[in-house]
Amino acid sequence: MSEQLDSGDDVVRSTGWVFNNVGGRNLTLAEFVATGDDEVPAYLEVFGLRGEHTQGQTLIEIGSGIGRMTCAFTREFGSVIACDLDQGFLERCYETVGKFGKVERLRTLEVVDGRSLNIAAASVDVAFSYITLQHCTVDDALDLAAEAVRVVRPGGRVALNFRGPAPNDILLIPAGKIVRALYHVPLVGGWATRRRALTRLGWQVSRLHPDEVTGPLGPQLTDIQIWTNPNSRLRAHGAEMRTFEGVNPAHWWLVARVATPA
Ligand SMILES: C[S@@+](CC[C@H](N)C(=O)[O-])C[C@H]1O[C@@H](n2cnc3c(N)ncnc32)[C@H](O)[C@@H]1O
């Protein structure tokens, strides 16, 4: 749909809820981008990723969608690589940043296989991903997290958002599988993809505990922090636990520095 619609405003009205769960007939692309403009500085500040020096740095955003946060990233960083599985979203992202960000700082990269980033090792300063890895299978999410670490230079940082395990997963994860199976049923599938409630279930793909991520990646990282909401009961091993009110109670973040190889 994002490819068929005429304007960014139409895309946000029809499919904006895909990205920030906000619906409404009068939504505009400007309002949509404003939500990213609020969130990006807040996360960068809290995670210690903000400062004058970032104007000379490159950030890779894994799962950029149509550019809700990308606009703000192009103001904060000298160079931004927006990655997404969906080439149509990347085209819209380019357009969105052209209107509200610094498009001359933007490059897009299609994640063709959903699990690898086609750029050189140690070629960026920061890898950032928000509300994306939970929509991937566990294997793809772990591969993308490993790719984030691979493409960041030694001493650079990763800030990766995941959704943690919770008791209601017993219902949500199987319901998600059923909805995704429905997508393949002729006629009904197309209808189902445009229903907000069904689609929100269909996105329930994976949950990861911090230990499942820091276990394999820990040896390549230093200064490992796990950020959660203050009300979260999630605990991780071998990481400093930090809290921030802005973190969704179901989410957690891995914020860490990429180690210099021995
Ligand atoms: C909920 S949206 C979030 C977009 C953006 N981070 C934001 O907060 O507005 C998730 C995005 O991740 C993308 N995505 C899902 N799986 C992916 C994968 N395996 N590799 C790259 N992008 C993926 C989707 O196409 C979608 O644009």
PDBQT file of the ligand as one rigid body, heavy atoms in Angstrom, charges set to zero:
ROOT
HETATM    1  C1  LIG A 301       7.456  -1.478  13.473  1.00  0.00    +0.000 C 
HETATM    2  S1  LIG A 301       8.466  -0.942  12.142  1.00  0.00    +0.000 S 
HETATM    3  C2  LIG A 301       9.561   0.188  13.001  1.00  0.00    +0.000 C 
HETATM    4  C3  LIG A 301      10.206   1.200  12.078  1.00  0.00    +0.000 C 
HETATM    5  C4  LIG A 301      11.076   2.260  12.788  1.00  0.00    +0.000 C 
HETATM    6  N1  LIG A 301      12.155   1.649  13.533  1.00  0.00    +0.000 N 
HETATM    7  C5  LIG A 301      10.232   3.140  13.692  1.00  0.00    +0.000 C 
HETATM    8  O1  LIG A 301      10.360   3.016  14.924  1.00  0.00    +0.000 OA
HETATM    9  O2  LIG A 301       9.423   3.900  13.175  1.00  0.00    +0.000 OA
HETATM   10  C6  LIG A 301       9.529  -2.349  11.829  1.00  0.00    +0.000 C 
HETATM   11  C7  LIG A 301      10.311  -2.220  10.544  1.00  0.00    +0.000 C 
HETATM   12  O3  LIG A 301      11.249  -3.285  10.487  1.00  0.00    +0.000 OA
HETATM   13  C8  LIG A 301      11.314  -3.774   9.165  1.00  0.00    +0.000 C 
HETATM   14  N2  LIG A 301      11.817  -5.149   9.252  1.00  0.00    +0.000 N 
HETATM   15  C9  LIG A 301      11.164  -6.253   9.699  1.00  0.00    +0.000 A 
HETATM   16  N3  LIG A 301      11.972  -7.323   9.625  1.00  0.00    +0.000 NA
HETATM   17  C10 LIG A 301      13.178  -6.876   9.136  1.00  0.00    +0.000 A 
HETATM   18  C11 LIG A 301      14.410  -7.518   8.831  1.00  0.00    +0.000 A 
HETATM   19  N4  LIG A 301      14.566  -8.835   9.013  1.00  0.00    +0.000 N 
HETATM   20  N5  LIG A 301      15.415  -6.770   8.338  1.00  0.00    +0.000 NA
HETATM   21  C12 LIG A 301      15.246  -5.421   8.162  1.00  0.00    +0.000 A 
HETATM   22  N6  LIG A 301      14.090  -4.774   8.424  1.00  0.00    +0.000 NA
HETATM   23  C13 LIG A 301      13.071  -5.494   8.898  1.00  0.00    +0.000 A 
HETATM   24  C14 LIG A 301       9.894  -3.661   8.670  1.00  0.00    +0.000 C 
HETATM   25  O4  LIG A 301       9.821  -3.692   7.257  1.00  0.00    +0.000 OA
HETATM   26  C15 LIG A 301       9.474  -2.334   9.279  1.00  0.00    +0.000 C 
HETATM   27  O5  LIG A 301       9.767  -1.257   8.433  1.00  0.00    +0.000 OA
ENDROOT
TORSDOF 0
